[in-house]
Amino acid sequence: MDKAKQYRSYLLIILGIITFFKILFTATTSLSLFSEETQYWLWGQNLDWNYYSKPLMVAVYNFIFTGILGNTDVAVRLSAVLFSAGTAWIVFELGLKMFKSAQIGFWGALMLVVMPYFHLASFFHTTDSSLLFFWALSFYWLWMATETRQTSHWVYAGSASAMGMLSKNTMVLAIPLIFVYLLLVDAKQLKQKGFYVYCLVFALSFIPIIVWNFQNDFVTFRHVGTLGGVEGESKPFDFGESMKYVSEYAGGQLGIISAFFIPFLVMSIRRMIKHKERQMLFIMLPAIGVWCLFFLISITKRVEVNWPAFAYVNLSIAMAYVLQLASPGWRKYATYATAISGVLLILIMKPAPLDAIGFKKVLRPDKDPLARLAGFREMGERIDFLIDSLSLDKQFIFSDSYHLASEMAFYVDGNPQTFTINLGRRKNQFDLWPGIEQFENKGYDGVYLQWGTADRPEIIAGFKERILKETYFAVYRGDTVKTFSLEVYKDLQHIEEVKTDSY
């Protein structure tokens, strides 16, 4: 067996084991789906050519898998698990192609699967799950295209990028990044048709996005512009806030790659600068370029830690390459660092052994990111009980939060369409669908959920009477991590909502 086949076999076994245990965890855990996952699942129940904040494919993947396996947690997450296995495989193949070394490809894939950002995208089904796959696939074919100059390879790259664009809009950054790469490495190719064939095929994905936005007041562009700081209300520059955003951004980016891998990242950057190898430039340019872009945004706005992570997907190949050139001591360290990173990810998902030795003092349950997944399944069961025990024949479920509304659409029996009202929030996808006004003065009762327990006079005034209010506690790792109010109202009249232009 040659080296490539041998390492492919090793990788296939490892990815198979990882896939099995991720599916097993989802099938057996008491934790609920992440609210973004249930939101995208709900989009899949309302198929469209685009959505408020994202393109259509995340809904399509949900529609396909839940159509086959039913509306279950495993069905929602299965596409993320499969996309992640595919992404790791592409990283292996790209490393093999670029450096003619199956060992570099294998270690690149192995280091990738234990990076925290990749673990999250490979476990929870968000738009990043498929974006990472199509980003990796695009750059695999872009490498082939720039090396061989074959038109067919440019077409394959354009097709992969088009699918990436239909998964998440940030895929568009591939165009300027590959343009800059060619400008630096082989400017003559910019006078040939290949790059422009790529752009043309890629541009086909813009059609459903632009047409849908034209029909819906360009809400996606307004939303993305607000997040990027070019739309919406501008605030005076605050140096203290700026330093806070920048430090959060810089620290967060190092953390999501894995603190253990920082030495290899430094080695990779030094190697690129010193030797100017085209392979290293091809890998490092997207990561550095996207990092710098979001760094500039972080000067004035908070940047979510996952936003630039898609461009890091090939970084592990560069790290594996510099490791092959490093001393045996560094290679030994890499083995331990990869193993420890993997073990820590497992313990974070199953923290009971850590809690037994005082982990709660290091990371309080209410600060644990997984606490955001606690309690929704049980809340859905409680709503089922109330609807039955209170004999609510005509009712709807609503909230002022799309997170809660999405979770209840998934976890309440029968998967009812839920609704949101605006009591002072920015717009979201629910605002593009029919709202609760369709139930006014028709004898419909309302089941309302909110974060916290404060009374909302607008809601009380909007119904004939409130017949129940109870406080609901979500528990994780033995502690209360969230408090909700669950309220039942009789006979909707009219709720005066806030009119907003905030995106």
Beta strands, then each sheet from edge to edge (+ up, - down):
strand 1: 395-399
strand 2: 419-420
strand 3: 445-451
strand 4: 463-476
strand 5: 479-492
sheet 1: 2+ 1+ 3+ 5- 4+
end
